[in-house]
Amino acid sequence: MAQVTQFGTRRTSVDDIYDYLYEEISALRLKPGDKISEADIATQFGVSRQPVRDAFNRLATLDLLLIRPQRATEVKRFSMREIVKSRFVRAAVEKEVLRCAAELCNREGSAILEKALEQQEDAVRAKDIDRFNELDYEFHKTLSQIAQAEFAFDVIMSEKSKVDRLCKLSMSKGDRMPELVQDHRAIATAVAGNDADVAIKAGMLHLSRLDETISRISETNADYFMPENAQVT
């Protein structure tokens, strides 16, 4: 039977399977290139293959699964071309969000940003990576709200999800949280000070933090990436 959430939305087995696999893939418990069986997941959840197939299709839309007819479904490997494309799109949107946020930020917005930074610093002190990741999302959502462009966060979320696994690898290789909080503080200070140019500069520096990680992981874990000339069939 479908579960009803507090907001009245009926959850289905597709939602449960999707959430489970999304977390397994995002947390790298299922790694790029790992194969997944419809039959195994159906047995695990006690359902037919159809809801599993529907969940697989949703994950494929996010570029997290590679589904090929008559071949095993696998966790999608990273594509350098798609990473470059995703980061280009996100940077373009983030620049406009930061410009608008800096123009529109008032005392209330400044207070919200300061509280967000305090929560991030608490997560750093507790070495709580999962909590920090949640707060990272909320910080960028808050900037979109201040910019009166919440719809932009949908694009940011979509593009961010495509490289989140790389972010997890980065976090697992060393504690980069203090550096990221420092970036967030620089962004928030510029936005609160209504300085769009400085906010955009700080925002682009923040996005560039992943460049070194991508380069390093592509060398140390080459099997996580598609060959440059690979054709997806």
N, C-alpha and C positions, 0 to 999 in steps of 0.2 A: 504494500500500500504506500502511496506517495506521502511523504512527510510534509506537514504544513509549517512554514516558518512563522516568526512573529509578525512578519509583514504580510502574511496571507498568501505568499507565493508557494505553490505546491512543488516540493522537491521530488525528483524522480530518480530512478536507478541510474539514468544517464548522467544526472548531476553528480551523484555519488561516485560513479566510476570516473567521470571527468575530473572531479576535484582530487580524487586519490592519485590518478596518473599524473595530473598536472604537478602536484606536490612532489611525487617521486622523481619526475623528470627535472623539475626546477631545483630540487635539492641534490641532484646528481646521484641519487640512489639507482636510477636508471640512466645510464651513460649514453652519450652519442654513439650510435651504431648498435646498441643493444636491441635484440629482437623481442617482440611482444606477440603473444598468441591470443587471438580472439577467444579461442576455446578455453584457455587457461584462465583468462580474466572472467569469462562467463561462469566458469565453475567456482572461482573464488568468491564471486558475488551472488551465486545462486540464481542467475538469470539466463535468459536466452542470449543468443549472439547479437540480436538486433540492437539492444541498448548499448552493448559494447561497441558495435559498429558505429552507432551515432556519436558516442563519446570520442572514438578514434577520429571521426570526421571533424569534430570540433577542435581537437588538438592539432589536426593536420592544417586547419585554417590558420592556426597560430604559428605554423612552421615548426611544430615540435615533433610531429610524427611524419614519417614517409610511408604512404600507403601505395602499394603497387599490386595490380591484379596478378593473381596466381603466384605471388611471392610473399615472403614474410614481411609483416609490418615492422618497422624499426624506428627507434628514436632517431630523429633527424640529426645528421651531423651539421656542424657549423659550415656556413658558406661565406667566404671572405667577401664575395660580391654582395651578398645580402646584408652582411654586417655594415659594409661601407654605405650601402643604400639606406639602411635603417638609421644609421647615425647622421647621415646627411639630412634626412627628413626631420629627425628629432631636433637637430641643431637649428634648423630653419624655424620650426614651431617655437622652440624654447626662446629664441631671440625675441620673437614678437611678444611672447608671454612676459618676458622680463621687461621689455620696453613699456608695455602697457601697465604692468604691475608697478614699476617705478613712477609712472605718471599718476597713477590712481591711489597709491598707498597712503593711508591716513594713520592717525594715532591708533585706531583700533587694529588695523592691519599690522602695524609695527608690533603691537603687544602680542598678537597671535603668533607672529614669527618668532618673537623672543621666547615665548612659552614652548614652541616647537623645538627650538635650539636647546633649551634646558632639558627637555625630555630626551633628546638625542645624547646630550652629555651624560645623563643618568645611565643610558644604555651602554655608552662607552665604558663608564666606570664599572658597570656590572658585567662587561664583556659579553653582552647579550646580542649576538649577531642577528638572530631572527627578529628581535624587537627593533633593532636598528634598521633593518630592511623595511619593516612596516612604517617606521617613522620617516624614512627616506621617501617612500611613496607619498605619505601625507604631506611632507614639506613641499613637494612639487605640485601636489593638488592644491595646497593653500596658495601658492603663487598664482596658479591659474584662476583661483577664486578672487584673489585680490585684483587680478587683471581683468576681472569680469569676462573671463573666457574659459569657463569650466569645460566647454566642449573641446577645447584644445588638449585638456588632460586625457581625453579618450585616445587621441592620436599619440600622445607621449607614452601612455600606458601600452598601447599596441606595439610601438617601436621598441620600448624598453623591454617588453616581454621576450623579444627576439634575441636579446643579449644577456638576459638575467642570469643564465647558467654560467656565462663567463664571469659575471660579477661574483657569483657564489664561489667559483674557482679562485678568484682573486682574494676574496675574504678568507678562504680556507688556507691560502698560502701565507698569510701574514695579517696582522691587525692593521688595516688601513682606515679603520673607523675614525680615529682622531683627525686624520688628514681630510676626510670627507666632511666632518663637522666644521672644520676650519673653512672649507670651501663654502659650506652652507651659511656660515656666519658672515663671510665676505659678501655673499649674494644678498643676504637679508639686510645687512648694514647699508648697502648701496640702494636697495629697493626702498627701505625706510627713509633714506635720505633723498629720495626722488632723483637719483642719479642713474639714468638709463644706460649711459655709455659704460660706466663702471660695473653696473649689474650684469650687462651682457658680457663684458670681458671676463668677469668672475665666473659666469655661467658656462662660458665656452672652455675655460680652464678646467672647470669641474668635469665637463663631459670628456675632456681629453685624458683624464686620469686612466681611462680604460685602455688607451692605445698601447702602452707598454705591456699590459697584461695580455692583450690579444696577441701581440707579437711573440711574447714569451711562451704562451700556451700553444700557439701554432707550431712552435719549434719543439717543445717538450712533449706535446700530446698531438702529434700530427694526425693520428688516427681519429681524432675528434672532428677533423675537418674534411670536407669534400675536396678531392683533387681539383685544381683550378680549371681543368678542361672537362670535368665530369658532366655528363648529361643525365638528368633525372628522368627515368622512364618508369 
